[in-house]
Amino acid sequence: MSNEGNFTVDPKKPLILGAIGGLAGIYLVPINPILGPLFAALGAVAAVIWGAEVVARVGSYGLGTGIPSIGYMALAIAIIGILGGLSGSVFFGNIVWMGPLIGFILSMIVGGIAAILVTRVLKLKVPILLRCTVELSGASALSVLGFAAAIAGSYAMPVILEKVVYTGFIALLFILNTMIISHPFNACFGPQENRRTTLKLASATGFMAMAIIGVLGIGLNQSWWLIALIGAIGWFVSIRAFIRASKDGAASVKWSGWWPKEEEY
């Protein structure tokens, strides 16, 4: 049964933030060798927030045990879709700018097919599974490509292969992005889960990953230090907001006091 009564965020807002912000950040990479990769990393953080909201939405239909499963599945689909999209842009006349968009759409299509198989074959009766899997695959794709472009300084397939795939960073992105998208709801899951608090933690995990991505970019792009710095600042602000929200949410429990030591009649 869904906990829709606990929703405090309109799902359309993270979707717009993640889809538009993620794509915009990626497409701004070529504008400047310093600011371009920074925008890509910020776009990836926006996609992480979108993905975390989707995980929270679909995870509310059960005990939360399937969150790691759908997270890893979506990231696997995302990486296949992104690499397929970037390769497709080269195959169809080397139209580089089409790569991110093709990868984004391809990831969502594969995610939809996977969701249909789960609902029809495995008979998993979650009403919003199809939509959420499509959204999560798209959000995961933008988060992976955003961070990959931030490392490489480009979203062109040859550069991504050289600086992200051949170096093994793509495997790290698979694990890292799964964790930062899945963790917020895992940490905040419960009958009184506040979606705003969950998304504040998603911002913190996204910016934390951004700082890590900046460090990984040492020697690969000129803006690694700026990405790491903005990521660290963003993490500090976000985690502080999350801790404050968590304390506010726990205040009612604290003020109610403990149960009596002796039975009262």
RAWO-V306238 format. One record per residue. N is the residue number from 0. SS is DSSP state (a for helix, b for strand, c for the rest). PHI is phi as a letter, one per 20 degrees, with the letter a starting at -180 (NA if undefined). NEAR is the number of other ideal C-beta (glycine too) atoms within 10 Angstrom. Layout:
N,SS,PHI,NEAR ; N,SS,PHI,NEAR
This chain:
0,c,NA,6 ; 1,c,f,14 ; 2,c,e,17 ; 3,a,f,10 ; 4,a,f,6 ; 5,a,e,14 ; 6,c,f,17 ; 7,c,d,12 ; 8,c,c,16 ; 9,c,f,11 ; 10,a,g,18 ; 11,a,f,8 ; 12,a,f,13 ; 13,a,f,27 ; 14,a,f,16 ; 15,a,f,13 ; 16,a,g,18 ; 17,a,f,27 ; 18,a,f,18 ; 19,a,f,13 ; 20,a,f,22 ; 21,a,f,30 ; 22,a,f,20 ; 23,a,f,14 ; 24,a,f,27 ; 25,a,f,26 ; 26,a,f,18 ; 27,c,e,18 ; 28,a,g,27 ; 29,a,f,14 ; 30,a,f,10 ; 31,c,a,13 ; 32,c,f,13 ; 33,c,e,14 ; 34,a,f,13 ; 35,a,g,24 ; 36,a,f,31 ; 37,a,f,24 ; 38,a,f,23 ; 39,a,f,33 ; 40,a,f,31 ; 41,a,f,24 ; 42,a,f,30 ; 43,a,f,31 ; 44,a,f,32 ; 45,a,f,26 ; 46,a,f,34 ; 47,a,f,31 ; 48,a,f,30 ; 49,a,g,31 ; 50,a,f,34 ; 51,a,f,30 ; 52,a,f,30 ; 53,a,f,29 ; 54,a,g,30 ; 55,a,f,29 ; 56,a,f,23 ; 57,a,f,24 ; 58,a,f,23 ; 59,c,f,20 ; 60,c,e,19 ; 61,c,b,13 ; 62,c,e,8 ; 63,c,n,17 ; 64,c,f,8 ; 65,c,e,17 ; 66,a,f,20 ; 67,a,f,15 ; 68,a,f,11 ; 69,a,f,26 ; 70,a,f,25 ; 71,a,f,16 ; 72,a,f,20 ; 73,a,f,32 ; 74,a,f,27 ; 75,a,f,16 ; 76,a,f,26 ; 77,a,f,33 ; 78,a,f,23 ; 79,a,f,16 ; 80,a,f,26 ; 81,a,f,29 ; 82,a,f,22 ; 83,a,f,17 ; 84,a,f,23 ; 85,a,f,25 ; 86,a,f,16 ; 87,a,f,16 ; 88,a,f,22 ; 89,a,f,15 ; 90,a,f,11 ; 91,c,e,11 ; 92,c,n,8 ; 93,c,l,11 ; 94,c,e,12 ; 95,c,f,17 ; 96,c,f,11 ; 97,a,f,16 ; 98,a,g,26 ; 99,a,g,27 ; 100,a,f,14 ; 101,a,f,19 ; 102,a,f,30 ; 103,a,f,25 ; 104,a,f,14 ; 105,a,f,22 ; 106,a,f,30 ; 107,a,f,22 ; 108,a,f,15 ; 109,a,f,21 ; 110,a,f,27 ; 111,a,f,16 ; 112,a,f,15 ; 113,a,f,20 ; 114,a,f,24 ; 115,a,f,13 ; 116,a,f,11 ; 117,a,f,18 ; 118,a,f,16 ; 119,a,e,9 ; 120,c,e,8 ; 121,c,e,8 ; 122,c,l,7 ; 123,c,e,14 ; 124,c,e,8 ; 125,c,d,19 ; 126,c,g,11 ; 127,c,d,17 ; 128,a,f,19 ; 129,a,f,17 ; 130,a,f,15 ; 131,a,f,24 ; 132,a,f,27 ; 133,a,f,22 ; 134,a,f,26 ; 135,a,f,31 ; 136,a,f,31 ; 137,a,f,31 ; 138,a,f,34 ; 139,a,f,34 ; 140,a,f,32 ; 141,a,f,30 ; 142,a,f,33 ; 143,a,f,26 ; 144,a,f,35 ; 145,a,f,34 ; 146,a,f,34 ; 147,a,f,27 ; 148,a,f,32 ; 149,a,f,33 ; 150,a,f,30 ; 151,a,e,25 ; 152,c,m,22 ; 153,c,a,21 ; 154,c,d,27 ; 155,c,f,20 ; 156,a,g,22 ; 157,a,g,12 ; 158,a,f,19 ; 159,a,f,24 ; 160,a,f,16 ; 161,a,f,14 ; 162,a,e,21 ; 163,a,d,25 ; 164,a,f,17 ; 165,c,f,10 ; 166,c,f,15 ; 167,c,n,9 ; 168,a,f,21 ; 169,a,f,18 ; 170,a,f,12 ; 171,a,f,16 ; 172,a,f,28 ; 173,a,f,17 ; 174,a,f,11 ; 175,a,f,21 ; 176,a,f,29 ; 177,a,f,22 ; 178,a,f,17 ; 179,a,f,28 ; 180,a,e,31 ; 181,a,e,26 ; 182,a,f,19 ; 183,a,g,28 ; 184,a,f,26 ; 185,a,g,17 ; 186,a,f,16 ; 187,a,d,24 ; 188,c,f,17 ; 189,c,r,11 ; 190,c,f,6 ; 191,c,d,10 ; 192,c,g,20 ; 193,c,d,18 ; 194,a,f,23 ; 195,a,f,14 ; 196,a,f,21 ; 197,a,g,24 ; 198,a,f,28 ; 199,a,f,23 ; 200,a,f,25 ; 201,a,f,29 ; 202,a,f,22 ; 203,a,f,23 ; 204,a,f,26 ; 205,a,f,31 ; 206,a,f,25 ; 207,a,f,21 ; 208,a,f,24 ; 209,a,f,29 ; 210,a,f,20 ; 211,a,f,19 ; 212,a,f,28 ; 213,a,g,26 ; 214,a,f,13 ; 215,a,f,23 ; 216,c,e,25 ; 217,c,g,11 ; 218,c,n,7 ; 219,c,d,18 ; 220,c,b,26 ; 221,c,f,13 ; 222,c,d,23 ; 223,a,g,21 ; 224,a,f,14 ; 225,a,f,17 ; 226,a,f,28 ; 227,a,f,20 ; 228,a,f,15 ; 229,a,f,19 ; 230,a,f,25 ; 231,a,f,16 ; 232,a,f,13 ; 233,a,f,20 ; 234,a,f,21 ; 235,a,f,14 ; 236,a,f,14 ; 237,a,f,22 ; 238,a,f,17 ; 239,a,f,12 ; 240,a,f,16 ; 241,a,f,23 ; 242,a,f,14 ; 243,a,f,12 ; 244,a,f,18 ; 245,a,f,16 ; 246,a,f,10 ; 247,a,f,11 ; 248,a,f,16 ; 249,a,e,10 ; 250,a,f,10 ; 251,a,f,9 ; 252,a,f,10 ; 253,a,f,9 ; 254,a,f,7 ; 255,a,f,8 ; 256,c,n,7 ; 257,c,e,7 ; 258,c,f,6 ; 259,c,f,7 ; 260,c,f,5 ; 261,c,c,5 ; 262,c,f,5 ; 263,c,d,5 ; 264,c,d,3
